[in-house]
Amino acid sequence: MAKQVEHWFNRRYGSNRRDLYLISTGVGWQVVGRVGGAEGRSVPHYFDDEDEARDMLRRMREEVPEGQNDWVQVTAQRKRPQ
């Protein structure tokens, strides 16, 4: 089962929004870059090795144009105990 390990967001909205995801697939790793928000265009990259996937994630963050690269790592929201 695939598990999202990291999600990065460049603090922009609309066509300038960038999201990057690091996903563990159970048999390998996937890095997904998305441009333009939820309805935007996504590009997946597949890796056998976590270090290679993390290198791609780093390169993708570095390639975003100046002024659109104010990255923040988004954490998964957890349910609060009732």
N, CA, C and O atoms as a MOPAC input file, in Angstrom:
PM7 MOZYME 1SCF
protein

 N      0.84200 1    -1.18400 1     0.00000 1
 C      0.00000 1     0.00000 1     0.00000 1
 C      0.89000 1     1.25200 1     0.00000 1
 O      1.85600 1     1.33400 1     0.75900 1
 N      0.56500 1     2.19200 1    -0.83100 1
 C      1.34100 1     3.43700 1    -0.93500 1
 C      1.08300 1     4.33100 1     0.27100 1
 O     -0.03300 1     4.42100 1     0.78200 1
 N      2.16200 1     4.99500 1     0.71000 1
 C      2.06600 1     5.89600 1     1.86100 1
 C      2.78900 1     7.19400 1     1.53800 1
 O      3.95500 1     7.17700 1     1.14600 1
 N      2.10100 1     8.32000 1     1.70100 1
 C      2.73600 1     9.62500 1     1.51600 1
 C      3.68500 1     9.88100 1     2.67500 1
 O      3.27200 1     9.89900 1     3.83500 1
 N      4.96000 1    10.08000 1     2.35600 1
 C      5.98200 1    10.29100 1     3.36600 1
 C      6.21300 1    11.78200 1     3.59800 1
 O      6.36000 1    12.22100 1     4.73900 1
 N      6.24400 1    12.55900 1     2.51600 1
 C      6.43500 1    14.00900 1     2.61300 1
 C      5.57600 1    14.71400 1     1.58700 1
 O      5.27800 1    14.17600 1     0.52000 1
 N      5.17800 1    15.94100 1     1.93200 1
 C      4.47000 1    16.82800 1     1.00100 1
 C      5.07300 1    18.20900 1     1.17400 1
 O      5.11400 1    18.74100 1     2.28300 1
 N      5.54100 1    18.78900 1     0.08300 1
 C      6.11000 1    20.13300 1     0.07900 1
 C      5.20600 1    21.03700 1    -0.74800 1
 O      4.64300 1    20.61600 1    -1.75900 1
 N      5.07300 1    22.29100 1    -0.30500 1
 C      4.18300 1    23.27100 1    -0.93500 1
 C      4.92100 1    24.60100 1    -0.98200 1
 O      5.55900 1    24.99000 1    -0.00300 1
 N      4.84200 1    25.30400 1    -2.11200 1
 C      5.62000 1    26.53900 1    -2.28400 1
 C      4.88400 1    27.81400 1    -1.83800 1
 O      5.29900 1    28.91500 1    -2.19800 1
 N      3.82600 1    27.68400 1    -1.07900 1
 C      3.09000 1    28.82300 1    -0.50200 1
 C      2.51800 1    29.77400 1    -1.54900 1
 O      2.38700 1    30.97200 1    -1.29800 1
 N      2.18300 1    29.25000 1    -2.70500 1
 C      1.54200 1    30.03400 1    -3.76100 1
 C      0.23200 1    29.35000 1    -4.12800 1
 O      0.01500 1    28.18300 1    -3.80000 1
 N     -0.63500 1    30.08400 1    -4.81000 1
 C     -1.91500 1    29.52700 1    -5.23000 1
 C     -2.12300 1    29.79900 1    -6.70500 1
 O     -1.43000 1    30.62400 1    -7.30000 1
 N     -3.07700 1    29.10300 1    -7.28700 1
 C     -3.36400 1    29.27000 1    -8.70200 1
 C     -2.29200 1    28.61400 1    -9.55100 1
 O     -1.73500 1    27.58000 1    -9.18300 1
 N     -2.01000 1    29.22600 1   -10.69300 1
 C     -1.07800 1    28.62500 1   -11.65600 1
 C      0.36500 1    28.57700 1   -11.15200 1
 O      1.17500 1    27.82200 1   -11.69000 1
 N      0.70300 1    29.36600 1   -10.13200 1
 C      2.06400 1    29.36000 1    -9.58000 1
 C      2.25300 1    28.35100 1    -8.45000 1
 O      3.35800 1    28.20400 1    -7.92700 1
 N      1.19700 1    27.66500 1    -8.07700 1
 C      1.30700 1    26.68600 1    -6.98700 1
 C      2.11600 1    25.47600 1    -7.44800 1
 O      1.96900 1    24.99100 1    -8.57000 1
 N      2.97700 1    25.00400 1    -6.53900 1
 C      3.76500 1    23.78800 1    -6.77100 1
 C      3.60500 1    22.88800 1    -5.54700 1
 O      3.70700 1    23.34900 1    -4.41100 1
 N      3.35600 1    21.61700 1    -5.78600 1
 C      3.31200 1    20.60900 1    -4.73500 1
 C      4.26100 1    19.48900 1    -5.12200 1
 O      4.31600 1    19.08100 1    -6.28200 1
 N      5.00100 1    18.99800 1    -4.14900 1
 C      5.89400 1    17.86100 1    -4.35400 1
 C      5.57000 1    16.81400 1    -3.29700 1
 O      5.40800 1    17.12700 1    -2.11800 1
 N      5.48000 1    15.56800 1    -3.74300 1
 C      5.13800 1    14.47500 1    -2.84700 1
 C      6.20300 1    13.38800 1    -2.92700 1
 O      6.65800 1    13.03600 1    -4.01500 1
 N      6.59600 1    12.85800 1    -1.77700 1
 C      7.44500 1    11.68800 1    -1.68600 1
 C      6.55700 1    10.56700 1    -1.17400 1
 O      5.94800 1    10.67700 1    -0.11000 1
 N      6.48900 1     9.48500 1    -1.94600 1
 C      5.57200 1     8.38900 1    -1.64400 1
 C      6.34500 1     7.07800 1    -1.59000 1
 O      7.14000 1     6.77300 1    -2.48000 1
 N      6.10400 1     6.31700 1    -0.54500 1
 C      6.63300 1     4.95900 1    -0.45500 1
 C      5.56000 1     4.03300 1    -1.00800 1
 O      4.43000 1     4.02400 1    -0.52100 1
 N      5.91400 1     3.25600 1    -2.02500 1
 C      4.92000 1     2.39700 1    -2.67400 1
 C      4.87400 1     0.99600 1    -2.08800 1
 O      4.02000 1     0.19300 1    -2.46200 1
 N      5.77600 1     0.70300 1    -1.18500 1
 C      5.86000 1    -0.64400 1    -0.63800 1
 C      6.89500 1    -1.48900 1    -1.35400 1
 O      7.48600 1    -2.39000 1    -0.75900 1
 N      7.12200 1    -1.20000 1    -2.64100 1
 C      8.14700 1    -1.90100 1    -3.42200 1
 C      9.18400 1    -0.93700 1    -3.97000 1
 O     10.17200 1    -1.36300 1    -4.56800 1
 N      8.97100 1     0.36100 1    -3.77200 1
 C      9.87900 1     1.38600 1    -4.27200 1
 C      9.42100 1     2.74200 1    -3.79100 1
 O      8.71300 1     2.87200 1    -2.79300 1
 N      9.85100 1     3.75900 1    -4.54000 1
 C      9.57600 1     5.14900 1    -4.15200 1
 C      9.06400 1     5.91500 1    -5.35900 1
 O      9.40600 1     5.60900 1    -6.50100 1
 N      8.24800 1     6.90800 1    -5.08700 1
 C      7.69800 1     7.75500 1    -6.13400 1
 C      7.80800 1     9.20500 1    -5.67700 1
 O      7.54500 1     9.52500 1    -4.51800 1
 N      8.20000 1    10.07800 1    -6.60600 1
 C      8.17600 1    11.51600 1    -6.38800 1
 C      7.20100 1    12.07900 1    -7.40700 1
 O      7.33500 1    11.83300 1    -8.60600 1
 N      6.22400 1    12.83000 1    -6.93200 1
 C      5.22800 1    13.42700 1    -7.82000 1
 C      5.32900 1    14.93800 1    -7.69400 1
 O      5.24500 1    15.48600 1    -6.59500 1
 N      5.50800 1    15.59900 1    -8.81700 1
 C      5.48200 1    17.05100 1    -8.87400 1
 C      4.18100 1    17.49300 1    -9.50000 1
 O      3.77100 1    16.95400 1   -10.52800 1
 N      3.52500 1    18.46800 1    -8.89400 1
 C      2.25600 1    18.96700 1    -9.44000 1
 C      2.32300 1    20.47800 1    -9.55200 1
 O      2.77600 1    21.15700 1    -8.63000 1
 N      1.87700 1    20.99900 1   -10.67200 1
 C      1.84200 1    22.43600 1   -10.95700 1
 C      0.39200 1    22.85400 1   -11.09200 1
 O     -0.37600 1    22.20900 1   -11.80500 1
 N      0.00400 1    23.93900 1   -10.40800 1
 C     -1.31700 1    24.52000 1   -10.61700 1
 C     -2.40000 1    24.05800 1    -9.67000 1
 O     -3.58000 1    24.24700 1    -9.96400 1
 N     -2.05100 1    23.46500 1    -8.55300 1
 C     -3.05700 1    23.06700 1    -7.57300 1
 C     -3.71200 1    21.73800 1    -7.90000 1
 O     -3.22900 1    20.98000 1    -8.74200 1
 N     -4.82200 1    21.46600 1    -7.22000 1
 C     -5.49600 1    20.17000 1    -7.32700 1
 C     -5.89600 1    19.81300 1    -8.75100 1
 O     -5.88300 1    18.63800 1    -9.11700 1
 N     -6.24600 1    20.79300 1    -9.55100 1
 C     -6.65400 1    20.54000 1   -10.93500 1
 C     -5.49200 1    20.66700 1   -11.91600 1
 O     -5.68100 1    20.61000 1   -13.13100 1
 N     -4.29000 1    20.84000 1   -11.37300 1
 C     -3.11800 1    21.06400 1   -12.21000 1
 C     -2.55900 1    19.79800 1   -12.84000 1
 O     -3.17600 1    18.73300 1   -12.80100 1
 N     -1.38900 1    19.94300 1   -13.41500 1
 C     -0.70300 1    18.85700 1   -14.11800 1
 C      0.29000 1    18.18900 1   -13.17900 1
 O      1.05400 1    18.86800 1   -12.49300 1
 N      0.28200 1    16.84200 1   -13.14800 1
 C      1.19100 1    16.07400 1   -12.29700 1
 C      2.16000 1    15.26700 1   -13.14100 1
 O      1.82100 1    14.78800 1   -14.22300 1
 N      3.38100 1    15.12500 1   -12.62200 1
 C      4.40100 1    14.31500 1   -13.28400 1
 C      5.00800 1    13.38500 1   -12.23100 1
 O      5.60600 1    13.85600 1   -11.26300 1
 N      4.85700 1    12.05100 1   -12.41600 1
 C      5.44100 1    11.10900 1   -11.46500 1
 C      6.83100 1    10.64500 1   -11.90800 1
 O      7.12000 1    10.55500 1   -13.10200 1
 N      7.67500 1    10.35400 1   -10.93100 1
 C      9.00000 1     9.77300 1   -11.16900 1
 C      9.11500 1     8.57500 1   -10.23200 1
 O      8.74300 1     8.66300 1    -9.06200 1
 N      9.63000 1     7.45600 1   -10.74000 1
 C      9.69200 1     6.21900 1    -9.96700 1
 C     11.13900 1     5.83300 1    -9.67600 1
 O     12.01900 1     5.98700 1   -10.52300 1
 N     11.37100 1     5.32600 1    -8.45300 1
 C     12.71600 1     4.96600 1    -8.01400 1
 C     12.67100 1     3.67600 1    -7.20400 1
 O     11.67400 1     3.37300 1    -6.54900 1
 N     13.76300 1     2.92500 1    -7.25800 1
 C     13.91100 1     1.74100 1    -6.42000 1
 C     14.51500 1     2.09600 1    -5.07400 1
 O     14.34600 1     1.36400 1    -4.09900 1
 N     15.22100 1     3.22100 1    -5.02000 1
 C     16.01400 1     3.59200 1    -3.86100 1
 C     15.49600 1     4.90200 1    -3.24600 1
 O     15.23700 1     5.86300 1    -3.96900 1
 N     15.34700 1     4.94000 1    -1.92600 1
 C     14.86200 1     6.14100 1    -1.24100 1
 C     15.79900 1     7.32500 1    -1.44000 1
 O     15.33800 1     8.44500 1    -1.65800 1
 N     17.11200 1     7.09300 1    -1.36700 1
 C     18.06300 1     8.20000 1    -1.53100 1
 C     17.94000 1     8.84100 1    -2.91100 1
 O     18.02600 1    10.06300 1    -3.03100 1
 N     17.74000 1     8.03600 1    -3.95100 1
 C     17.55800 1     8.59000 1    -5.30100 1
 C     16.27700 1     9.40900 1    -5.38000 1
 O     16.25100 1    10.46300 1    -6.01500 1
 N     15.22100 1     8.93200 1    -4.74200 1
 C     13.95300 1     9.66600 1    -4.72400 1
 C     14.11600 1    11.00300 1    -3.99200 1
 O     13.60800 1    12.02800 1    -4.44700 1
 N     14.81800 1    10.98800 1    -2.87000 1
 C     15.03300 1    12.23000 1    -2.11500 1
 C     15.92500 1    13.21200 1    -2.88300 1
 O     15.74200 1    14.42400 1    -2.77800 1
 N     16.88200 1    12.69800 1    -3.65000 1
 C     17.70300 1    13.56500 1    -4.50900 1
 C     16.83200 1    14.25500 1    -5.55500 1
 O     16.99800 1    15.44700 1    -5.81600 1
 N     15.90700 1    13.50900 1    -6.15100 1
 C     14.99200 1    14.09900 1    -7.14400 1
 C     14.10900 1    15.15400 1    -6.48700 1
 O     13.89800 1    16.22400 1    -7.05800 1
 N     13.59700 1    14.87000 1    -5.30500 1
 C     12.76900 1    15.82600 1    -4.58100 1
 C     13.54000 1    17.12300 1    -4.33300 1
 O     13.00600 1    18.21400 1    -4.53500 1
 N     14.77500 1    17.00600 1    -3.90100 1
 C     15.62400 1    18.18400 1    -3.65500 1
 C     15.84600 1    18.95600 1    -4.94900 1
 O     15.71400 1    20.18000 1    -4.96500 1
 N     16.18000 1    18.26300 1    -6.03200 1
 C     16.41200 1    18.94500 1    -7.32000 1
 C     15.15700 1    19.66700 1    -7.80400 1
 O     15.23400 1    20.77900 1    -8.32800 1
 N     14.00800 1    19.03100 1    -7.62600 1
 C     12.75600 1    19.66200 1    -8.05900 1
 C     12.47400 1    20.93000 1    -7.26300 1
 O     11.99700 1    21.91600 1    -7.82600 1
 N     12.76100 1    20.92100 1    -5.96400 1
 C     12.57500 1    22.14600 1    -5.16200 1
 C     13.52400 1    23.24200 1    -5.63200 1
 O     13.13900 1    24.41000 1    -5.69000 1
 N     14.74700 1    22.88200 1    -5.96300 1
 C     15.74700 1    23.87100 1    -6.38000 1
 C     15.45800 1    24.46300 1    -7.76200 1
 O     15.92100 1    25.56500 1    -8.05500 1
 N     14.71700 1    23.77200 1    -8.60600 1
 C     14.48200 1    24.22200 1    -9.98100 1
 C     13.30600 1    25.18000 1   -10.12900 1
 O     13.09900 1    25.73600 1   -11.20800 1
 N     12.53900 1    25.38000 1    -9.07100 1
 C     11.40700 1    26.30600 1    -9.14000 1
 C     11.95000 1    27.72700 1    -9.21400 1
 O     12.88100 1    28.06600 1    -8.48400 1
 N     11.38400 1    28.57300 1   -10.09000 1
 C     11.89300 1    29.93200 1   -10.26800 1
 C     11.93300 1    30.74700 1    -8.97700 1
 O     11.09800 1    30.57800 1    -8.08800 1
 N     12.90900 1    31.62000 1    -8.89700 1
 C     13.04200 1    32.55000 1    -7.76300 1
 C     11.72700 1    33.31000 1    -7.59000 1
 O     11.10000 1    33.71400 1    -8.57000 1
 N     11.32400 1    33.49600 1    -6.35900 1
 C     10.06900 1    34.17800 1    -6.07400 1
 C      8.89000 1    33.22300 1    -5.95900 1
 O      7.82300 1    33.61000 1    -5.48400 1
 N      9.07400 1    31.96800 1    -6.39300 1
 C      8.02400 1    30.95200 1    -6.26300 1
 C      8.53900 1    29.75500 1    -5.46400 1
 O      7.91700 1    28.69300 1    -5.45900 1
 N      9.67500 1    29.93100 1    -4.79100 1
 C     10.34200 1    28.79800 1    -4.15000 1
 C     10.39700 1    28.92500 1    -2.62100 1
 O     11.38800 1    28.53900 1    -2.00000 1
 N      9.35900 1    29.45200 1    -2.03500 1
 C      9.27500 1    29.59700 1    -0.58400 1
 C      8.65400 1    28.32200 1     0.00100 1
 O      7.51100 1    28.33000 1     0.46000 1
 N      9.41900 1    27.23600 1    -0.02200 1
 C      8.91500 1    25.90600 1     0.31400 1
 C      8.64500 1    25.73800 1     1.81000 1
 O      9.36400 1    26.26600 1     2.65800 1
 N      7.59700 1    24.99300 1     2.09700 1
 C      7.28500 1    24.56300 1     3.44300 1
 C      6.86800 1    23.09100 1     3.35200 1
 O      6.17800 1    22.67900 1     2.42000 1
 N      7.30400 1    22.32100 1     4.33800 1
 C      6.89400 1    20.92800 1     4.38000 1
 C      5.57000 1    20.83700 1     5.12000 1
 O      5.44800 1    21.30300 1     6.25300 1
 N      4.59100 1    20.24100 1     4.48200 1
 C      3.25200 1    20.09700 1     5.03600 1
 C      3.20900 1    18.76200 1     5.77400 1
 O      3.65900 1    17.74500 1     5.24600 1
 N      2.67700 1    18.76200 1     6.97200 1
 C      2.55000 1    17.51000 1     7.71900 1
 C      1.13200 1    17.00700 1     7.61900 1
 O      0.19000 1    17.78500 1     7.46700 1
 N      0.98900 1    15.71600 1     7.70600 1
 C     -0.34400 1    15.11900 1     7.65500 1
 C     -1.12700 1    15.50300 1     8.90500 1
 O     -0.57700 1    15.53500 1    10.00500 1
 N     -2.39300 1    15.79000 1     8.73300 1
 C     -3.22500 1    16.11000 1     9.88300 1
 C     -3.60300 1    14.82100 1    10.59500 1
 O     -3.96800 1    13.83100 1     9.95900 1
 N     -3.51500 1    14.84000 1    11.87700 1
 C     -3.84400 1    13.65500 1    12.66500 1
 C     -5.17200 1    13.87300 1    13.37400 1
 O     -5.51900 1    14.99100 1    13.75500 1
 N     -5.90000 1    12.78500 1    13.54000 1
 C     -7.14900 1    12.87600 1    14.28800 1
 C     -6.83500 1    13.12200 1    15.75400 1
 O     -5.91100 1    12.53200 1    16.31300 1
 N     -7.60800 1    13.99000 1    16.36000 1
 C     -7.45000 1    14.25100 1    17.79500 1
 C     -8.20800 1    13.17500 1    18.58000 1
 O     -9.28500 1    12.73900 1    18.17200 1
 N     -7.63900 1    12.75900 1    19.69800 1
 C     -8.36200 1    11.77900 1    20.53900 1
 C     -9.65800 1    12.38100 1    21.04900 1
 O     -9.72300 1    13.57200 1    21.35300 1
 N    -10.66700 1    11.56800 1    21.13800 1
 C    -11.96900 1    12.04800 1    21.62400 1
 C    -12.15500 1    11.71600 1    23.07600 1
 O    -13.19100 1    12.04200 1    23.65600 1

